[in-house]
Amino acid sequence: MDNLLANIRKQISVSTDLEMKVRSGFKVRELKRGELFIRVGQYAPKLAYVQSGILRCFSTRDGKESTNDFFFEDTFTTDFVSLTKNLPARQNFEALEQTVLYEISGEKLQKLEFLFPELGEWKTIVAGDLLHKSFNDQSESKLENPEQRYLQILRNKPEIIRRIPLVYIASYLGITPVHLSRIRKSVAQKTT
């Protein structure tokens, strides 16, 4: 909980009253590997702070999974449109390893915002961060080929390479595991 509060304090001033409400409003949830935090079609998903572990955000089309993003420690995540517009979730969020979250319902968050208007400012910052991350990932996927995107991951997001199974990295890049293997071999040959 202290890490969650420290993360919030990076954005806004947190009074003693607000800290007490955050501590009572956010609930700890432990997920086993493979367990879903949010499921497609679910209403009223929650906002979560990832204390430890990894969540993979993915969608399924025609029976084929497509990895959209990964969320590591010290980040917030949700299906934001679903949370704020009361629509069914359009993506799944799955734990890739034992994961500990602090979660809060949209309803509780709105009540806290009413009591503490500074939380509205914080929520806007979190939403902006999630939108920025999504926009950057989508831009990279449209502007760069898979090898360039893989190299970007190596440079800017090495934790993905270290901690995510290759099948999900390939899905994230929009390629097959075999194609990823060729890219990795090519990159290794160029650096030696």
C-alpha positions as CSV (number, residue, x, y, z in Angstrom):
1,M,0.0,0.0,0.0
2,D,2.9,2.4,0.7
3,N,4.1,2.1,-2.9
4,L,0.6,2.9,-4.2
5,L,0.4,6.0,-2.0
6,A,3.9,7.0,-3.1
7,N,2.8,6.7,-6.7
8,I,-0.2,8.9,-6.1
9,R,1.9,11.4,-4.2
10,K,4.1,11.8,-7.3
11,Q,1.0,13.5,-8.9
12,I,-1.0,15.2,-6.2
13,S,-0.7,16.2,-2.5
14,V,-2.2,13.5,-0.2
15,S,-3.7,14.7,3.0
16,T,-4.0,12.4,6.1
17,D,-7.7,12.1,5.4
18,L,-7.2,11.2,1.8
19,E,-4.5,8.6,2.7
20,M,-7.0,6.9,5.1
21,K,-9.6,6.8,2.4
22,V,-7.2,5.4,-0.1
23,R,-6.1,2.8,2.4
24,S,-9.7,1.7,3.0
25,G,-10.9,2.1,-0.6
26,F,-8.2,0.1,-2.4
27,K,-8.4,-3.6,-1.7
28,V,-5.5,-6.1,-2.1
29,R,-6.1,-8.9,-4.6
30,E,-3.8,-11.7,-5.4
31,L,-3.9,-13.4,-8.8
32,K,-2.4,-16.7,-9.8
33,R,-0.6,-17.2,-13.1
34,G,-3.3,-17.3,-15.8
35,E,-6.0,-15.8,-13.7
36,L,-8.0,-12.9,-15.2
37,F,-8.2,-9.5,-13.5
38,I,-10.7,-8.2,-16.2
39,R,-12.6,-10.4,-18.6
40,V,-14.1,-9.3,-21.9
41,G,-17.8,-8.4,-21.5
42,Q,-17.4,-7.7,-17.8
43,Y,-19.2,-4.6,-16.5
44,A,-17.8,-2.3,-13.8
45,P,-14.2,-3.4,-14.0
46,K,-11.8,-1.9,-11.4
47,L,-8.8,0.4,-11.5
48,A,-5.7,-1.5,-10.3
49,Y,-2.3,-0.7,-9.2
50,V,0.2,-3.5,-9.9
51,Q,2.2,-4.0,-6.7
52,S,4.0,-7.0,-8.0
53,G,3.8,-9.3,-11.0
54,I,2.7,-8.7,-14.6
55,L,-0.6,-8.3,-16.3
56,R,-1.0,-9.0,-20.0
57,C,-3.8,-7.1,-21.8
58,F,-5.1,-9.0,-24.8
59,S,-8.1,-9.4,-27.1
60,T,-9.4,-12.4,-29.0
61,R,-10.7,-12.3,-32.6
62,D,-11.8,-15.4,-34.5
63,G,-10.3,-17.6,-31.7
64,K,-6.9,-15.9,-32.0
65,E,-5.4,-14.0,-29.1
66,S,-3.6,-10.7,-29.8
67,T,-1.5,-9.1,-27.0
68,N,-2.0,-5.4,-26.7
69,D,0.1,-4.4,-23.7
70,F,1.9,-5.5,-20.6
71,F,1.6,-3.9,-17.1
72,F,4.5,-4.3,-14.7
73,E,5.1,-3.2,-11.1
74,D,4.3,0.4,-10.0
75,T,1.7,1.0,-12.8
76,F,-2.0,1.5,-13.0
77,T,-4.2,-0.4,-15.4
78,T,-7.8,-0.9,-16.3
79,D,-10.1,-1.0,-19.3
80,F,-10.5,2.7,-18.9
81,V,-13.5,3.2,-21.3
82,S,-15.4,0.4,-19.5
83,L,-14.5,1.9,-16.1
84,T,-15.6,5.5,-17.0
85,K,-18.5,4.9,-19.4
86,N,-20.0,1.8,-17.7
87,L,-19.6,-0.3,-20.9
88,P,-18.6,-3.9,-21.1
89,A,-14.8,-4.5,-21.1
90,R,-13.3,-5.0,-24.5
91,Q,-10.1,-6.6,-23.4
92,N,-8.9,-9.3,-21.0
93,F,-6.2,-8.7,-18.4
94,E,-4.4,-11.8,-17.4
95,A,-1.7,-12.4,-14.7
96,L,1.5,-13.8,-16.3
97,E,2.9,-14.7,-12.9
98,Q,1.8,-14.5,-9.3
99,T,0.5,-10.9,-9.2
100,V,-0.6,-8.6,-6.3
101,L,-2.9,-5.7,-7.1
102,Y,-4.5,-3.0,-5.2
103,E,-7.9,-2.4,-6.8
104,I,-10.8,0.0,-6.4
105,S,-14.2,0.0,-8.1
106,G,-15.2,2.9,-10.4
107,E,-18.1,3.6,-8.0
108,K,-15.8,3.9,-5.0
109,L,-13.4,6.0,-6.9
110,Q,-16.1,8.4,-7.9
111,K,-17.2,8.8,-4.3
112,L,-13.7,9.5,-3.3
113,E,-13.4,12.1,-6.1
114,F,-16.5,13.8,-4.7
115,L,-14.9,14.0,-1.3
116,F,-11.4,14.8,-2.5
117,P,-11.5,16.8,-5.8
118,E,-7.7,16.4,-6.2
119,L,-8.4,12.8,-7.0
120,G,-10.1,13.9,-10.2
121,E,-6.9,15.6,-11.2
122,W,-5.0,12.4,-10.4
123,K,-7.4,10.2,-12.3
124,T,-7.0,12.5,-15.3
125,I,-3.2,12.1,-15.1
126,V,-3.6,8.3,-14.9
127,A,-6.0,8.3,-17.9
128,G,-3.5,10.4,-19.8
129,D,-0.6,8.1,-19.0
130,L,-2.7,5.1,-20.1
131,L,-3.7,6.9,-23.3
132,H,-0.2,8.0,-24.0
133,K,1.2,4.5,-23.6
134,S,-1.5,3.1,-25.9
135,F,-1.0,5.7,-28.5
136,N,2.8,5.2,-28.5
137,D,2.4,1.5,-28.9
138,Q,0.0,1.8,-31.7
139,S,2.1,4.4,-33.5
140,E,5.2,2.2,-33.3
141,S,3.3,-0.8,-34.6
142,K,2.1,1.2,-37.7
143,L,5.4,3.1,-38.4
144,E,8.0,0.4,-37.7
145,N,8.5,-3.1,-39.0
146,P,8.7,-6.0,-36.5
147,E,12.5,-6.0,-36.3
148,Q,12.5,-2.2,-35.5
149,R,9.8,-2.7,-32.9
150,Y,11.8,-5.6,-31.3
151,L,14.9,-3.4,-31.2
152,Q,12.8,-0.7,-29.5
153,I,11.7,-3.2,-26.9
154,L,15.3,-4.2,-26.3
155,R,16.3,-0.6,-25.8
156,N,13.3,0.9,-24.0
157,K,11.5,-2.0,-22.4
158,P,14.0,-4.7,-21.6
159,E,11.8,-6.1,-18.8
160,I,9.5,-7.4,-21.5
161,I,12.4,-9.4,-23.0
162,R,13.5,-10.7,-19.6
163,R,10.1,-11.5,-18.1
164,I,7.6,-12.2,-20.9
165,P,7.3,-15.6,-22.7
166,L,8.3,-15.3,-26.3
167,V,4.9,-16.4,-27.6
168,Y,3.4,-13.3,-26.0
169,I,6.2,-11.0,-27.3
170,A,5.5,-12.3,-30.8
171,S,1.8,-11.7,-30.4
172,Y,2.6,-8.1,-29.1
173,L,4.7,-7.5,-32.2
174,G,2.0,-9.0,-34.4
175,I,4.1,-11.8,-35.7
176,T,4.5,-15.6,-35.3
177,P,6.9,-17.1,-32.7
178,V,8.9,-18.5,-35.7
179,H,9.3,-14.9,-37.2
180,L,10.3,-13.6,-33.8
181,S,13.0,-16.4,-33.6
182,R,14.4,-15.2,-36.9
183,I,14.4,-11.6,-35.8
184,R,16.2,-12.5,-32.6
185,K,18.8,-14.6,-34.5
186,S,19.3,-11.7,-37.0
187,V,19.7,-9.1,-34.2
188,A,22.2,-11.4,-32.3
189,Q,24.3,-11.8,-35.5
190,K,24.4,-8.1,-36.1
191,T,25.6,-7.3,-32.5
192,T,28.4,-9.9,-32.5
